[in-house]
Amino acid sequence: MYLFGKRTDLALESANSVKTEGGLPLGASLESKKTDRFEITSVEISGEEAAKRLNKPLGRYITLESKARLDLMPEDFESSARDLSKEISSLLGGRRNVLVVGLGNEEITPDSLGPRAVSHIFATRHIKSNAPELMSEGIGEVSAIAPGVMGQTGIEAGEIVKSVCEAIKPSAVVAIDALACAEPSHLGRTFQLADSGISPGSGVLNSRKELSARSLGVPCIALGVPTVADLCEGAAGEPLMVTPRSVDKLIGCSAQLIAAALNLALHPGLSFEEILSLTS
């Protein structure tokens, strides 16, 4: 969506842009709650007209706004990961046979969130067939891939993910990607989860084939952090997107927090210390 001429992937920003004294359009709702670490807002889009107004697919969008910068590893890292994990679990609905997909280009720092996060995922699908005695009820059947971008592989990420889904038949996909925001206050401070899927590259005006339940045949949860902000047009009339000076730290800390939260949600039988030792 374009908010005052600016690109945004955040449903919260889209909702705030159309909200009036009478509230949101019919078919859209917003609820908020707070934890010690986050302000959590859920935007539910259930009507076609509301979807058009917000320029978002039908679905649920959960935003976690951090009280601290995400380029600094929080002192309460475990508690932050557990807050995020709880919201991930609410969208997964108990599914733990999951394919985790890290979207983006690892060679371009602001776009490397997905691949960096996937590198910390505890993948276990191979254990079920090769060492089933090591599996337990508390360990999920998890696969993880970073399909790269079409400029590197010549293949749409969506085509790769669909082929993998057809081969391994997960019960859900979690796609991690860098996002764009319109409000600088959300840059590097916000997580967004959505059960509507994602279009890779949409945050930087290079949208590719969507990853969604419709395209993949299984539920697709999107998870990301705004790493760029749209500041409208630059001097040459081209879209001007900016990123924080500390973007490398932002990507590193956010990727570790996302991975820890996912590992907690997918492997509830493991302690936080065990997860860190297996993925560090």
Buried (B, 14 or more C-beta within 10 A) or exposed (E): BEBEEBBBBBBBBBBBBBEEEEEBBEBBBBEEEEBEBBBBBBBBBEBEEBBEBBBBBBBBBBBBBBEBBBBEBBEEBBBBBBBBBBBBBBBBEEBBBBBBBBBBBBEEBBBBBBBBBBBBBBBBBEBEEEEEEEBEEEBBBBBBBBBBBBEEEEEBBBBBBBEBBEEEEBBBBBBBBBBBBBBBEBBBBBBBBBBBBBBBBBBBEEEBBBBBBEBBBBBBBBBBBBBBBBBEEEEEEEBBBBBBEBBBBBBBBBBBBBBBBBBBBBBBEBEBEEBBEEBE
